[in-house]
Amino acid sequence: MAFQKAPHTNNSIFGIKKSPERMPFLKPVKHRTILNTAEPHFPKINQKKQKKQSLLGPVFKSIDNFITDFIDSPLRPSIDPKHVLSGSFAPVNELPPTPCDVVEGSIPSCLDGVYLLNGPNPQFDPIGAYHLFDGDGMLHMIRISGGQATFCSRYVKTYKYTLERDMGYPFFPSPFSSFNGILASIARVGLIVARVVAGEFDPLGNGFGSANISVAVIGGKLYAIGESDLPYEMKVTSDGDIITIGRHNFHHNEEEFKFWGMTAHPKTDPETGETFAFRYSFPSPYLTYFRIDPQGRKQPGVPIFSMKNTAFIHDLGVTRHYAVFNDVQMVIRPCEILKGKPPMIVDLEKTTRLGFIKKYAKDDSEMWWIDAPGLNISHVVNAWEEDDGDTLVLVVTNISLVDHMIERLDLVYTIMEELLGMFEKEENYAEARAVSKIS
């Protein structure tokens, strides 16, 4: 297989079919709290444990403040809230459904749907270090119906958001900003363990993510997604409001490996209704590929044991016959915490790769890799096959200056590239893998 930048093509990059049947989350519902039928809301704390927590809560908060005020290293620009939460990134408050004025012209009455945007927005002023990715998920929505437009902004009511709201201050750890200096890192790890043992929060049972990256429709339901946790099902009400239904595990089989998170950019096949996704983890297997059927049930995952470390893979490409992954230079090394650094680093010595696996593979024996130096894909815009499957096209955004990805996002930009892959005709599939190359 050879990969190269593709020549100009007249093929459309976007080809999404519009169908109201594919958006049942827009069906009218009353504005009320809805329990998640797939997974119950977070378990209630018994009174004895609650009393213990109420006594320990102020102690934990005092320790947290002491670490922030006296042990933390000076804040770098990337985790200094005065720098991070400025300008366009300043937090905003929730906004209930608010009619929008039409300044010029009119909205066609045939338009009926929503535009949704998800992003980090902290509900509290940060105490100490804060990274851009730390904020609580907030959905911003414009709903257009009957010639009228309504705007609304609502937090995703995650376990993290709800617990911190009830406690009155932020305390969940962040892999990007909580580990700032050796002594501070050791102290925070100890504080996290103490809080878990005391029952103040349960990240293993209830998750710890913010659902702040994207939204997706999976199995006919709307989800807010962040990579560090399971998705949260959302609902759009008849009056243009947004409500959180609950954390969802897609009816995961508990006999399989623990399912605690997934990519924020799953891909849905418009023909079959299946959704294809993955998750990265530590320890091995570092990458697991899986699909969710049209009814929203997760199928058994395919562990990719050919991954050599935990790469910060953000997106995947899916075509009629293949799923494509980019083994990037951004990697996760938990041992970095003991050095007083975030567990995410950029390994410039690593050679990036592209991985191809059969769409319905049963195990990773049906996957092969080719070296792709300098290719660090942030997002896959689209992927498709041409020439009866002999040619695979990827439209991606490639990260430039990847060495600044963790600490200097202001210096990073992406380049839209179109890659063209040509599968060489070989009688033996293993031989085809052996001659794979990139140019």
One Martini backbone bead per residue (centre of mass of N, CA, C, O) as a GRO file, in nm:
protein
  439
    1MET     BB    1   0.095   0.036   0.023
    2ALA     BB    2   0.031   0.370  -0.079
    3PHE     BB    3   0.106   0.707   0.034
    4GLN     BB    4  -0.046   1.024  -0.063
    5LYS     BB    5  -0.108   1.306  -0.198
    6ALA     BB    6  -0.385   1.415  -0.342
    7PRO     BB    7  -0.550   1.496  -0.594
    8HIS     BB    8  -0.785   1.646  -0.739
    9THR     BB    9  -1.136   1.628  -0.643
   10ASN     BB   10  -1.499   1.603  -0.695
   11ASN     BB   11  -1.555   1.485  -0.441
   12SER     BB   12  -1.748   1.474  -0.176
   13ILE     BB   13  -1.695   1.512   0.163
   14PHE     BB   14  -1.998   1.555   0.212
   15GLY     BB   15  -2.274   1.291   0.301
   16ILE     BB   16  -2.546   1.377   0.467
   17LYS     BB   17  -2.843   1.255   0.563
   18LYS     BB   18  -3.168   1.367   0.591
   19SER     BB   19  -3.351   1.263   0.896
   20PRO     BB   20  -3.588   1.253   1.142
   21GLU     BB   21  -3.537   0.953   1.234
   22ARG     BB   22  -3.226   1.033   1.328
   23MET     BB   23  -3.374   1.261   1.548
   24PRO     BB   24  -3.534   1.176   1.834
   25PHE     BB   25  -3.421   1.405   2.036
   26LEU     BB   26  -3.647   1.619   1.908
   27LYS     BB   27  -3.869   1.516   2.049
   28PRO     BB   28  -4.111   1.594   2.243
   29VAL     BB   29  -4.063   1.712   2.583
   30LYS     BB   30  -4.079   1.756   2.895
   31HIS     BB   31  -3.966   1.970   3.147
   32ARG     BB   32  -3.767   1.724   3.296
   33THR     BB   33  -3.658   1.474   3.485
   34ILE     BB   34  -3.463   1.199   3.356
   35LEU     BB   35  -3.418   0.873   3.370
   36ASN     BB   36  -3.185   0.634   3.317
   37THR     BB   37  -3.245   0.315   3.183
   38ALA     BB   38  -2.944   0.199   3.145
   39GLU     BB   39  -2.844   0.385   3.396
   40PRO     BB   40  -2.821   0.480   3.691
   41HIS     BB   41  -2.786   0.697   3.902
   42PHE     BB   42  -2.611   0.802   4.140
   43PRO     BB   43  -2.547   0.687   4.430
   44LYS     BB   44  -2.649   0.698   4.739
   45ILE     BB   45  -2.570   0.821   5.050
   46ASN     BB   46  -2.532   0.732   5.346
   47GLN     BB   47  -2.558   0.883   5.650
   48LYS     BB   48  -2.290   0.792   5.773
   49LYS     BB   49  -2.109   0.874   5.533
   50GLN     BB   50  -2.206   1.168   5.515
   51LYS     BB   51  -2.101   1.253   5.794
   52LYS     BB   52  -1.804   1.189   5.737
   53GLN     BB   53  -1.776   1.382   5.495
   54SER     BB   54  -1.854   1.649   5.643
   55LEU     BB   55  -1.593   1.634   5.824
   56LEU     BB   56  -1.368   1.598   5.589
   57GLY     BB   57  -1.409   1.820   5.380
   58PRO     BB   58  -1.256   2.066   5.515
   59VAL     BB   59  -0.985   1.917   5.529
   60PHE     BB   60  -0.942   1.870   5.227
   61LYS     BB   61  -0.961   2.168   5.147
   62SER     BB   62  -0.719   2.267   5.314
   63ILE     BB   63  -0.509   2.090   5.175
   64ASP     BB   64  -0.554   2.195   4.892
   65ASN     BB   65  -0.481   2.491   4.956
   66PHE     BB   66  -0.193   2.434   5.055
   67ILE     BB   67  -0.081   2.321   4.794
   68THR     BB   68  -0.145   2.572   4.621
   69ASP     BB   69   0.005   2.799   4.807
   70PHE     BB   70   0.297   2.618   4.894
   71ILE     BB   71   0.376   2.380   4.664
   72ASP     BB   72   0.335   2.482   4.411
   73SER     BB   73   0.438   2.572   4.129
   74PRO     BB   74   0.471   2.793   3.916
   75LEU     BB   75   0.266   2.909   3.681
   76ARG     BB   76   0.204   2.832   3.378
   77PRO     BB   77   0.043   2.953   3.108
   78SER     BB   78  -0.121   2.675   3.053
   79ILE     BB   79  -0.223   2.694   3.394
   80ASP     BB   80  -0.321   2.994   3.392
   81PRO     BB   81  -0.624   3.139   3.438
   82LYS     BB   82  -0.553   3.434   3.351
   83HIS     BB   83  -0.477   3.323   3.061
   84VAL     BB   84  -0.686   3.102   2.973
   85LEU     BB   85  -0.951   3.288   3.088
   86SER     BB   86  -0.944   3.472   2.821
   87GLY     BB   87  -1.149   3.628   2.638
   88SER     BB   88  -1.304   3.383   2.455
   89PHE     BB   89  -1.245   3.187   2.730
   90ALA     BB   90  -1.449   3.296   2.900
   91PRO     BB   91  -1.681   3.241   3.110
   92VAL     BB   92  -2.025   3.130   3.117
   93ASN     BB   93  -2.353   3.129   3.156
   94GLU     BB   94  -2.640   3.017   3.176
   95LEU     BB   95  -2.912   2.980   2.922
   96PRO     BB   96  -3.212   3.002   2.860
   97PRO     BB   97  -3.453   3.000   2.654
   98THR     BB   98  -3.397   3.233   2.373
   99PRO     BB   99  -3.509   3.448   2.168
  100CYS     BB  100  -3.438   3.542   1.837
  101ASP     BB  101  -3.356   3.798   1.642
  102VAL     BB  102  -3.441   3.917   1.326
  103VAL     BB  103  -3.255   4.137   1.142
  104GLU     BB  104  -3.273   3.984   0.853
  105GLY     BB  105  -3.527   3.876   0.713
  106SER     BB  106  -3.592   3.515   0.704
  107ILE     BB  107  -3.701   3.205   0.822
  108PRO     BB  108  -3.747   2.919   0.702
  109SER     BB  109  -4.008   2.695   0.770
  110CYS     BB  110  -3.850   2.424   0.678
  111LEU     BB  111  -3.673   2.463   0.914
  112ASP     BB  112  -3.564   2.175   1.132
  113GLY     BB  113  -3.343   2.220   1.410
  114VAL     BB  114  -2.998   2.185   1.525
  115TYR     BB  115  -2.723   2.363   1.683
  116LEU     BB  116  -2.425   2.221   1.828
  117LEU     BB  117  -2.208   2.310   2.111
  118ASN     BB  118  -1.905   2.201   2.262
  119GLY     BB  119  -1.745   2.298   2.584
  120PRO     BB  120  -1.538   2.442   2.807
  121ASN     BB  121  -1.693   2.546   3.142
  122PRO     BB  122  -1.649   2.668   3.434
  123GLN     BB  123  -1.840   2.690   3.734
  124PHE     BB  124  -1.567   2.779   3.866
  125ASP     BB  125  -1.323   2.927   4.002
  126PRO     BB  126  -1.016   2.856   4.007
  127ILE     BB  127  -0.789   2.661   4.217
  128GLY     BB  128  -0.539   2.742   4.058
  129ALA     BB  129  -0.481   2.533   3.835
  130TYR     BB  130  -0.554   2.562   3.465
  131HIS     BB  131  -0.693   2.404   3.187
  132LEU     BB  132  -0.864   2.420   2.896
  133PHE     BB  133  -0.970   2.102   2.939
  134ASP     BB  134  -1.119   2.124   3.238
  135GLY     BB  135  -1.392   2.202   3.178
  136ASP     BB  136  -1.714   2.206   3.177
  137GLY     BB  137  -1.968   2.099   3.005
  138MET     BB  138  -2.118   2.295   2.732
  139LEU     BB  139  -2.420   2.363   2.573
  140HIS     BB  140  -2.482   2.512   2.256
  141MET     BB  141  -2.803   2.631   2.118
  142ILE     BB  142  -2.978   2.626   1.803
  143ARG     BB  143  -3.322   2.654   1.739
  144ILE     BB  144  -3.513   2.560   1.447
  145SER     BB  145  -3.867   2.661   1.418
  146GLY     BB  146  -4.119   2.802   1.248
  147GLY     BB  147  -3.924   3.065   1.190
  148GLN     BB  148  -3.762   3.016   1.460
  149ALA     BB  149  -3.520   3.119   1.718
  150THR     BB  150  -3.326   2.941   1.975
  151PHE     BB  151  -3.131   3.003   2.266
  152CYS     BB  152  -2.893   2.778   2.449
  153SER     BB  153  -2.732   2.715   2.780
  154ARG     BB  154  -2.584   2.404   2.912
  155TYR     BB  155  -2.494   2.193   3.134
  156VAL     BB  156  -2.337   1.901   3.196
  157LYS     BB  157  -2.460   1.664   3.435
  158THR     BB  158  -2.223   1.546   3.583
  159TYR     BB  159  -2.066   1.406   3.837
  160LYS     BB  160  -1.868   1.635   3.872
  161TYR     BB  161  -2.061   1.874   3.863
  162THR     BB  162  -2.257   1.786   4.091
  163LEU     BB  163  -2.052   1.753   4.324
  164GLU     BB  164  -1.926   2.040   4.311
  165ARG     BB  165  -2.187   2.193   4.349
  166ASP     BB  166  -2.248   2.071   4.635
  167MET     BB  167  -1.964   2.162   4.760
  168GLY     BB  168  -1.867   2.461   4.618
  169TYR     BB  169  -1.608   2.327   4.468
  170PRO     BB  170  -1.317   2.241   4.311
  171PHE     BB  171  -1.156   1.882   4.311
  172PHE     BB  172  -1.097   1.748   4.063
  173PRO     BB  173  -0.876   1.595   3.887
  174SER     BB  174  -0.606   1.676   3.652
  175PRO     BB  175  -0.393   1.574   3.393
  176PHE     BB  176  -0.297   1.883   3.317
  177SER     BB  177  -0.286   2.052   3.631
  178SER     BB  178  -0.228   1.878   3.910
  179PHE     BB  179   0.088   1.838   3.811
  180ASN     BB  180   0.307   2.078   3.989
  181GLY     BB  181   0.539   1.917   4.092
  182ILE     BB  182   0.659   1.686   4.300
  183LEU     BB  183   0.524   1.750   4.576
  184ALA     BB  184   0.243   1.816   4.463
  185SER     BB  185   0.191   1.541   4.330
  186ILE     BB  186   0.213   1.362   4.581
  187ALA     BB  187  -0.005   1.511   4.746
  188ARG     BB  188  -0.242   1.469   4.544
  189VAL     BB  189  -0.245   1.167   4.539
  190GLY     BB  190  -0.306   1.136   4.840
  191LEU     BB  191  -0.573   1.299   4.835
  192ILE     BB  192  -0.726   1.124   4.637
  193VAL     BB  193  -0.717   0.864   4.801
  194ALA     BB  194  -0.858   0.977   5.054
  195ARG     BB  195  -1.128   1.052   4.914
  196VAL     BB  196  -1.199   0.769   4.820
  197VAL     BB  197  -1.189   0.620   5.094
  198ALA     BB  198  -1.404   0.828   5.226
  199GLY     BB  199  -1.632   0.880   4.986
  200GLU     BB  200  -1.643   1.156   4.830
  201PHE     BB  201  -1.552   0.986   4.571
  202ASP     BB  202  -1.622   0.777   4.252
  203PRO     BB  203  -1.443   0.731   3.970
  204LEU     BB  204  -1.482   0.423   3.901
  205GLY     BB  205  -1.807   0.417   3.917
  206ASN     BB  206  -1.877   0.741   3.795
  207GLY     BB  207  -1.651   0.900   3.712
  208PHE     BB  208  -1.449   1.218   3.582
  209GLY     BB  209  -1.575   1.363   3.357
  210SER     BB  210  -1.697   1.653   3.137
  211ALA     BB  211  -1.823   1.640   2.856
  212ASN     BB  212  -1.633   1.874   2.652
  213ILE     BB  213  -1.605   1.810   2.323
  214SER     BB  214  -1.881   1.663   2.213
  215VAL     BB  215  -2.127   1.547   1.975
  216ALA     BB  216  -2.365   1.263   1.936
  217VAL     BB  217  -2.533   1.018   1.736
  218ILE     BB  218  -2.651   0.717   1.906
  219GLY     BB  219  -2.904   0.521   1.849
  220GLY     BB  220  -3.091   0.798   1.843
  221LYS     BB  221  -2.899   0.951   2.046
  222LEU     BB  222  -2.785   1.209   2.253
  223TYR     BB  223  -2.433   1.309   2.306
  224ALA     BB  224  -2.196   1.384   2.549
  225ILE     BB  225  -1.831   1.405   2.503
  226GLY     BB  226  -1.550   1.249   2.673
  227GLU     BB  227  -1.255   1.060   2.690
  228SER     BB  228  -1.258   1.014   3.027
  229ASP     BB  229  -1.553   0.900   2.959
  230LEU     BB  230  -1.864   0.852   2.943
  231PRO     BB  231  -2.139   0.926   2.805
  232TYR     BB  232  -2.406   1.177   2.782
  233GLU     BB  233  -2.732   1.197   2.785
  234MET     BB  234  -2.947   1.397   2.583
  235LYS     BB  235  -3.211   1.664   2.566
  236VAL     BB  236  -3.460   1.814   2.366
  237THR     BB  237  -3.698   2.031   2.412
  238SER     BB  238  -3.988   2.188   2.307
  239ASP     BB  239  -3.861   2.482   2.429
  240GLY     BB  240  -3.529   2.465   2.385
  241ASP     BB  241  -3.402   2.279   2.585
  242ILE     BB  242  -3.145   2.123   2.804
  243ILE     BB  243  -3.099   1.784   2.910
  244THR     BB  244  -2.990   1.550   3.150
  245ILE     BB  245  -3.003   1.204   3.184
  246GLY     BB  246  -2.712   1.033   3.155
  247ARG     BB  247  -2.505   0.790   3.200
  248HIS     BB  248  -2.357   0.573   2.937
  249ASN     BB  249  -2.285   0.208   2.835
  250PHE     BB  250  -2.432   0.043   2.607
  251HIS     BB  251  -2.486  -0.233   2.744
  252HIS     BB  252  -2.252  -0.346   2.889
  253ASN     BB  253  -2.047  -0.624   2.938
  254GLU     BB  254  -1.908  -0.712   3.243
  255GLU     BB  255  -1.730  -0.960   3.141
  256GLU     BB  256  -1.576  -0.765   3.023
  257PHE     BB  257  -1.395  -0.523   2.999
  258LYS     BB  258  -1.356  -0.224   3.112
  259PHE     BB  259  -1.596   0.045   3.053
  260TRP     BB  260  -1.497   0.409   3.068
  261GLY     BB  261  -1.445   0.494   2.756
  262MET     BB  262  -1.425   0.729   2.467
  263THR     BB  263  -1.439   0.872   2.194
  264ALA     BB  264  -1.548   1.198   2.071
  265HIS     BB  265  -1.532   1.064   1.748
  266PRO     BB  266  -1.753   0.901   1.627
  267LYS     BB  267  -1.873   0.672   1.366
  268THR     BB  268  -2.148   0.676   1.137
  269ASP     BB  269  -2.327   0.464   0.943
  270PRO     BB  270  -2.569   0.555   0.710
  271GLU     BB  271  -2.659   0.255   0.626
  272THR     BB  272  -2.656   0.086   0.921
  273GLY     BB  273  -2.620   0.267   1.206
  274GLU     BB  274  -2.344   0.226   1.293
  275THR     BB  275  -2.090   0.259   1.549
  276PHE     BB  276  -1.750   0.378   1.554
  277ALA     BB  277  -1.487   0.305   1.795
  278PHE     BB  278  -1.271   0.404   2.081
  279ARG     BB  279  -0.995   0.333   2.315
  280TYR     BB  280  -0.770   0.446   2.548
  281SER     BB  281  -0.507   0.300   2.764
  282PHE     BB  282  -0.401   0.204   3.107
  283PRO     BB  283  -0.292  -0.056   3.028
  284SER     BB  284  -0.282  -0.314   2.854
  285PRO     BB  285  -0.455  -0.231   2.610
  286TYR     BB  286  -0.403   0.080   2.443
  287LEU     BB  287  -0.616  -0.030   2.223
  288THR     BB  288  -0.978  -0.015   2.142
  289TYR     BB  289  -1.205  -0.162   1.921
  290PHE     BB  290  -1.549  -0.063   1.834
  291ARG     BB  291  -1.909  -0.124   1.831
  292ILE     BB  292  -2.244   0.009   1.766
  293ASP     BB  293  -2.546  -0.057   1.731
  294PRO     BB  294  -2.851   0.075   1.623
  295GLN     BB  295  -2.961   0.019   1.938
  296GLY     BB  296  -2.707   0.087   2.141
  297ARG     BB  297  -2.508  -0.171   2.142
  298LYS     BB  298  -2.233  -0.298   2.260
  299GLN     BB  299  -1.961  -0.455   2.130
  300PRO     BB  300  -1.707  -0.637   2.117
  301GLY     BB  301  -1.384  -0.584   2.153
  302VAL     BB  302  -1.060  -0.489   1.993
  303PRO     BB  303  -0.758  -0.553   2.081
  304ILE     BB  304  -0.448  -0.362   2.032
  305PHE     BB  305  -0.132  -0.511   2.067
  306SER     BB  306   0.047  -0.330   1.855
  307MET     BB  307   0.062  -0.129   2.065
  308LYS     BB  308   0.334   0.034   2.247
  309ASN     BB  309   0.142   0.269   2.354
  310THR     BB  310  -0.018   0.551   2.488
  311ALA     BB  311  -0.203   0.718   2.271
  312PHE     BB  312  -0.344   1.041   2.176
  313ILE     BB  313  -0.610   0.945   2.032
  314HIS     BB  314  -0.885   1.133   1.874
  315ASP     BB  315  -0.928   0.978   1.593
  316LEU     BB  316  -1.111   0.834   1.309
  317GLY     BB  317  -1.141   0.626   1.023
  318VAL     BB  318  -1.426   0.537   0.801
  319THR     BB  319  -1.518   0.286   0.583
  320ARG     BB  320  -1.655   0.027   0.424
  321HIS     BB  321  -1.384  -0.174   0.525
  322TYR     BB  322  -1.240   0.046   0.724
  323ALA     BB  323  -1.013   0.133   0.987
  324VAL     BB  324  -0.836   0.436   1.097
  325PHE     BB  325  -0.512   0.498   1.248
  326ASN     BB  326  -0.311   0.726   1.459
  327ASP     BB  327   0.017   0.702   1.579
  328VAL     BB  328   0.114   0.930   1.790
  329GLN     BB  329   0.333   1.155   1.979
  330MET     BB  330   0.111   1.159   2.183
  331VAL     BB  331   0.155   1.057   2.522
  332ILE     BB  332   0.104   0.826   2.801
  333ARG     BB  333   0.280   0.877   3.129
  334PRO     BB  334   0.235   0.822   3.457
  335CYS     BB  335   0.537   0.856   3.561
  336GLU     BB  336   0.545   1.173   3.536
  337ILE     BB  337   0.419   1.242   3.811
  338LEU     BB  338   0.687   1.176   3.978
  339LYS     BB  339   0.815   1.446   3.825
  340GLY     BB  340   0.588   1.678   3.822
  341LYS     BB  341   0.410   1.588   3.569
  342PRO     BB  342   0.228   1.537   3.319
  343PRO     BB  343   0.123   1.242   3.149
  344MET     BB  344   0.145   1.426   2.902
  345ILE     BB  345   0.340   1.384   2.603
  346VAL     BB  346   0.606   1.452   2.365
  347ASP     BB  347   0.746   1.217   2.126
  348LEU     BB  348   0.998   1.292   1.897
  349GLU     BB  349   1.117   0.986   1.858
  350LYS     BB  350   0.861   0.904   1.735
  351THR     BB  351   0.705   0.705   1.492
  352THR     BB  352   0.458   0.746   1.301
  353ARG     BB  353   0.131   0.587   1.230
  354LEU     BB  354  -0.068   0.372   1.024
  355GLY     BB  355  -0.383   0.204   1.080
  356PHE     BB  356  -0.535  -0.107   0.960
  357ILE     BB  357  -0.876  -0.232   0.978
  358LYS     BB  358  -1.115  -0.430   0.970
  359LYS     BB  359  -1.432  -0.339   1.038
  360TYR     BB  360  -1.504  -0.667   1.130
  361ALA     BB  361  -1.302  -0.747   1.327
  362LYS     BB  362  -1.200  -0.991   1.579
  363ASP     BB  363  -0.892  -0.910   1.557
  364ASP     BB  364  -0.550  -0.789   1.525
  365SER     BB  365  -0.472  -0.970   1.271
  366GLU     BB  366  -0.639  -0.743   1.082
  367MET     BB  367  -0.378  -0.561   1.127
  368TRP     BB  368  -0.189  -0.276   0.991
  369TRP     BB  369   0.126  -0.100   0.945
  370ILE     BB  370   0.255   0.235   0.872
  371ASP     BB  371   0.474   0.463   0.820
  372ALA     BB  372   0.421   0.834   0.927
  373PRO     BB  373   0.600   1.083   0.915
  374GLY     BB  374   0.453   1.374   1.062
  375LEU     BB  375   0.174   1.232   1.152
  376ASN     BB  376  -0.074   1.433   1.340
  377ILE     BB  377  -0.387   1.363   1.400
  378SER     BB  378  -0.679   1.528   1.503
  379HIS     BB  379  -0.874   1.507   1.239
  380VAL     BB  380  -1.138   1.341   1.060
  381VAL     BB  381  -1.331   1.446   0.810
  382ASN     BB  382  -1.279   1.201   0.599
  383ALA     BB  383  -1.370   0.871   0.448
  384TRP     BB  384  -1.290   0.670   0.151
  385GLU     BB  385  -1.369   0.478  -0.143
  386GLU     BB  386  -1.209   0.370  -0.447
  387ASP     BB  387  -1.187   0.158  -0.700
  388ASP     BB  388  -1.326  -0.086  -0.554
  389GLY     BB  389  -1.117  -0.047  -0.290
  390ASP     BB  390  -0.814   0.035  -0.396
  391THR     BB  391  -0.894   0.322  -0.275
  392LEU     BB  392  -0.792   0.551  -0.013
  393VAL     BB  393  -0.946   0.835   0.152
  394LEU     BB  394  -0.806   1.116   0.338
  395VAL     BB  395  -0.935   1.377   0.550
  396VAL     BB  396  -0.714   1.593   0.734
  397THR     BB  397  -0.569   1.712   1.040
  398ASN     BB  398  -0.245   1.843   1.082
  399ILE     BB  399  -0.006   1.883   1.320
  400SER     BB  400   0.176   2.150   1.405
  401LEU     BB  401   0.398   2.180   1.635
  402VAL     BB  402   0.364   1.931   1.846
  403ASP     BB  403   0.561   2.017   2.087
  404HIS     BB  404   0.319   2.241   2.181
  405MET     BB  405   0.047   2.092   2.262
  406ILE     BB  406   0.059   2.118   2.583
  407GLU     BB  407   0.193   2.428   2.643
  408ARG     BB  408   0.139   2.578   2.327
  409LEU     BB  409  -0.147   2.626   2.168
  410ASP     BB  410  -0.092   2.912   2.030
  411LEU     BB  411   0.130   2.768   1.821
  412VAL     BB  412  -0.087   2.586   1.707
  413TYR     BB  413  -0.156   2.417   1.394
  414THR     BB  414  -0.354   2.318   1.115
  415ILE     BB  415  -0.357   2.091   0.829
  416MET     BB  416  -0.513   2.032   0.540
  417GLU     BB  417  -0.535   1.690   0.424
  418GLU     BB  418  -0.492   1.467   0.139
  419LEU     BB  419  -0.507   1.116   0.133
  420LEU     BB  420  -0.366   0.847  -0.071
  421GLY     BB  421  -0.462   0.502  -0.104
  422MET     BB  422  -0.298   0.205  -0.245
  423PHE     BB  423  -0.383  -0.113  -0.310
  424GLU     BB  424  -0.206  -0.389  -0.352
  425LYS     BB  425  -0.181  -0.664  -0.547
  426GLU     BB  426  -0.228  -0.966  -0.356
  427GLU     BB  427  -0.255  -1.294  -0.270
  428ASN     BB  428  -0.129  -1.216   0.004
  429TYR     BB  429  -0.199  -1.036   0.283
  430ALA     BB  430   0.083  -1.038   0.422
  431GLU     BB  431   0.234  -0.922   0.177
  432ALA     BB  432   0.085  -0.653   0.171
  433ARG     BB  433   0.203  -0.558   0.441
  434ALA     BB  434   0.510  -0.570   0.370
  435VAL     BB  435   0.476  -0.342   0.123
  436SER     BB  436   0.416  -0.116   0.292
  437LYS     BB  437   0.393   0.246   0.235
  438ILE     BB  438   0.519   0.589   0.241
  439SER     BB  439   0.502   0.928   0.042
   0.00000   0.00000   0.00000
